[in-house]
């Protein structure tokens, strides 16, 4: 049996990105012994497939002394199980696991670089987290960013040499499931959502999917939409995702958005495809991303997108065909692009579906990933 272990900080990442791949592994191969290490989730035990080993290890986001305990627990699990390949992602889990796996003698240490945390930082904090990123890369035997632009950025930053690292197929962590994001159901979803939330006929709906935080560009989005709303009363904004409102969010803007009838905060949803279908334009003005899944999911439903021109996001859009690129942290540029979409969105509708089907369809991507894991095991002589 080939023993592989997936490690990530939170169970949410497991649910969204790792479980789909594990199901694919189980469907196509019987000789993989699979384990998961992540923070405990009350729903985790119910969601883990039969035959998959689950090791809860509490890991907090950000800098925490509890990380020392997490490191030793992970090291103990890795040493006891003697995995052939350990795959890790997200900042804290990657730091703990890269070091623990090196000390435990794991032959294949795969860092899935799904975003580079220091990109949006400045000064000492940026230097500190860049040093941490370089350490994780050095401890890893191979690195796989989920976008070509992030691979190029990492090489330019000197995080690891040009011969160490690659992107699987066209990028993304798990592609798009076109059975879930089924464009043939778009019209039904569109009618259902708009009727349920009393969005009037002819209204133009902008939409966002993700955490409500500064790094997702929420301040710029709310300010740009407020300007749009002042000129076009028939413009609406739907924000889908968990609220994480902190001091980085402009409180005046946030309070205004909660009082404006054109803004709808939906909270978390596991039926994102329905909300996307109700939108006329998807907007993600993020400061940093690995490869934002929400963009390619929107495009799979035929929705044009406006995104910031940064590594990871620029890969997911064909400018002028499936969407528009704008400068990061530039409210005026975002406002201009949103205003442009009010009149031009119909020119983009539907084009994204073909782009996603040909470049990011999940089943094709997973086949490439499985082939890559076999390659890594063979090249490193890991399989015992």
N, C-alpha and C positions, 0 to 999 in steps of 0.2 A: 504494500500500500504506500502511496505517496502521501506524506503527511504535510499538510499546509495549514497555516494559522493566519487568520485575519485579525488585526488589532487596530482599534480606533477609540477615540475618547468617549463618545456618547453612543447610545443605542440608536439614536435617530439616524446617525450616519450608516449604521449597520442596516437599518430598515430600508433606507432610501437607495443605497448604493451597493451594499455587499450581499444582502439576501438574494436579490435578483441573479447575481452571478453564481451564488451557491446553488440555487435551484437549477441553473443551467449545467453546472458541474455534475450535479446528481442525476440529471436527465441524460447526460451524454457519456458519463464514465462511472464505473463501479470501483475503480481502484484508487480513489482519492479519499483519504481520511481527513475530514475538515473540522477545524476548531475556530472559535471566536473568543476574543478577549475584549471587553469594553466595560464601561460603567454599568452598574446594575439597573435594570428596568423592570418594573412590576409586570409589564406585558411581554418581556423578553422570553421568558420560559415558554409562553404559549406560541410565540412566533418562530422560534428556532425549529428548523425542520428535523424530523427524526434522523438519528444517526450523526447529528452534528453536535460536537462538544462545546459547551458554553461555560466560560470562566469569567464571572463578574469581578472586575477590579475597579474600584472607585477612582476615577480621574476627573479632576476639576479643570475647567477652562481657566486660562490665565496663570500667573505665577503663584505657586502654592507650595508650602512645605510638605503637604500631603503627597506631593509627587515623589518624594524619596521612598515612602512606603509603597507607592504604586510600582516604582521601578523594581524594588526587591521582590514583590509578588510576581511581576511579569517574568523576571529572571528565573524564579523558582519554577514557574509553569513551563517555560521554554526549555530549561535544562532537564526537567523530568520527562518531557514528551519527546525531546530530540527531533524536532520538526525538520523536514527537508527544506521548506521554504516558509518564511514569515513575511507577510505583506502588511505594511502599516501606512496609515494616513492620518491627517489632522495633527496640529502642532505638538501638543503635549504627548499624545500616544506615540508619535514618531520619535520624539527625543528619548523617552523612556525605553522604547522597544529597540531602537537602533543600537543603543548601548548594551541593553540586556542581551540582545541576540548575538552581538559580537562576543560578549563574555561567555555566553552559553555555547559558542561554537556552531551557530546555525550557518550552514553553507550558503544559502541564498537569502539575502536580506534585501527585500524589495521595498523601496520607498516610493509610494504612489503620491507624487507631489501635486496634490489637488489644491493648488493655491499657495502663494508665498506670503506669509503673514506680514512681513516687514514692509511690503511695498507701500502701504499707506502711512508709514511712520516717518518721523524726522529725528535728526540729532542723535543723542546718545541711545535712545530707545531703538532707533533703526539700526545703529551699529551693533547693539547687543543682540537683537533678534536675527540680524544677518549672520553674526558669528554662530549662533545656535543652528541656523539653517545649514551653514557650511559644515558644521560638525555632524549633523544627521546625514548629510550627503556623503561625507568622508567615511562614516561607519557603515554605509550601505554598499552592497555589492553592485546594485543596479538601481537606477532612478527612472521613473516614468511619469512625467508631467501629463496632464490631460489636455494640453493644447500645444501646438507648435510654437506659438508666440511666447508662451511661458518657458518652453525649452530654450528658445533663442535668448530670452531674457536671463535665464539662469546661467547660460554659457558666457554671456557678456559680463555678468556680475561676478564671474569666477567662482560660482558655487560648486561646480564640478567640471572636469575636462570634457571637451567635445566628444570624445570617444566613450564617454560614460553616460548613457541615457538615451531614451527614445520615446516616441509617441506611438501608441497603438492605433493603427488605421488612421482615421481623421481626427482622433481625439475624443474627449468626453469620458466621464468615469463609467457610465453604464448605458449610454445611448438612449434612444426613445422607443418605448414599447408602443408600436402602432396599433395594437389591439386595444390598448387603453386610450391612447390619443387617436381616436378614430374620427377622421375628418367627415365621414359620412353621417355622423351623429351631431355635427356642429349646429345645424339649423334647429334641431329639437332642443339642444342645450341652450342655445341662444334665446329661444322663446321662453323656456322655462325660467331661466334666471331673470330675464328682464321683466317678465310678468310678476314673478314672486317679489321683486324689489321695486316695483312701480317705476321702472325706468321708461320714460315716455317714448313713443315711436319717433324715429328720426334723431334721437339723442346720439351723440358721439361719446363712446366710452373708452377712456384710457385705463390701463390696468398695470398692476405690479404684483409680483409674487416673490415673497422672501421675508426675511426678518426685518422688523421695523427698527432699523438702526442707522446711525450716521454713515457707516461704511458702505451701506447699500445706496447712498445718495438720496435718502428720504428728505433731508432738508431742501435740497435743490428741487426735488420732484414736487414737494408741497408748494414751494414758492412759485415754481413755473406754472403749476396747475392753478394757483390762485390768480395769477395774471391772465391765464386763459379764461378762467371762470368769469372774471370781470368783464371780458369782451364777448364771451359766448356762453350764455346762460344754459344752453342745451348740452354743455360738455360735462361729463361725469368722470369720477375717478374711483376705481375699485382696487383695494389693497388686500391681498390674500396672504396671510401668514401670521405667525405668532408675534405678539407684541413684546418688545424688549425696550421699552421707552426708558432712556436714562438721560444723564445730563448732557450728552452729546446731541440730543434732539432739540431743535429750537422749540421751546415750550409754547411761545406765542403762536407759531405756525401750527403746532400740533393741536392746541386748543381751538384755533380757528377751524381746522379741518374736521374736528369732532362736532362743531356747531353748524357746519355747512351741509345742507341736504344733498349736495352733489357728491359728497365723499362717503364711501362705504367701506368700513373696516370689517372684514369677514371673519377674522381669526383663522386658526389652522383649518385646513381642509385636505382630506385625502381624495377629493374628487376635483383636482385642479383643472382637469380638462373641461369640466362644465363651466367653470368661471372664465377660463381663457376664451371659450366660445362666445361668451357675452361681450367680449372686448372688441373694439375696432383697432386698437393699437396697444401693443405691449411696451412698457417702458422700464428699463433697468439702468439707472445712472450710477452704478456701483463704482467704488474707488479701487477695489481689487477683487479678482476672482481667479479661480483655477480654470474652470470652464462652467459657466452658469447653465445648469440643466433647464432652468425655466425658459431661457431664450429658445432653445431648440424644441421644447415642448410647445411653446406658443407658435412657432413656425410650422410645426407638424399639424397644427389646427388651422393653418392658413392665415395666421395673424401677423401683420408686419410689426417690426420691432424698432425701437430707438434705444441704443445702448452707448455707453461710453467707450471711447477708442483707447482701450487698455488691453494688455495681454490677457488672453483667455476669453474676452468678450468679442474682440474684433474677429476672431476665428469663426464665430458662430453666425455671422451675418454677411450676406453678400450686399455691400453698399449699393444703393440705387436699385436693387432687385428685390431683396427680402426685408430691407430696413435701412436705417440711417445711423451713422456714427456721430457722436458729439464729444467735445472736449470734457474731460473729467472735472468735476466741481465747478462747472460753468453754468450758472442758472440761466443766463441770457441765451446761451447756445441751446440749452435744453428747451427753453420756452420757444425759441425760433423753430426748432425741429418739430415740437408738438403742434405749433400753429400751422406749420407746413403740412403735417399729416391730416389736419382737419379737411383739407381740400384734395390731398393726393393719396390718401390711404387706399382707395379703390384700385389704384394702379399696382399696388403691391399684393393685394389679397390673393391667396392661393399659391403664390410662387414658392413660398417657403416649404410647402409640403413636399414638392419634388426634390428640393435641395436636401431635406432631412431624409427622405426615403433612400436617396442614392448615397448619402454620406454618413448617416448616424443611426441607422436602423439597428435596434438592440440585438437581434439574433445574429446578424452579421458581425457586429462588434465583439460579441462574446466568443464567437468562433476564433476570431483573431487573438483574443485574450488567452483562451485556452491553449492555442498553439504557442503563444509567447511563453506561458508558464512551463510548458513542456520543454521549450528551448532553454530556458534558464536552468531548469533542473539538469538537463543533459550537459550543458556547457560547464556547469559547476560540479558535475559528478555527484549530485546531491542524493539521488535515489539509492537507498541501500537495499 
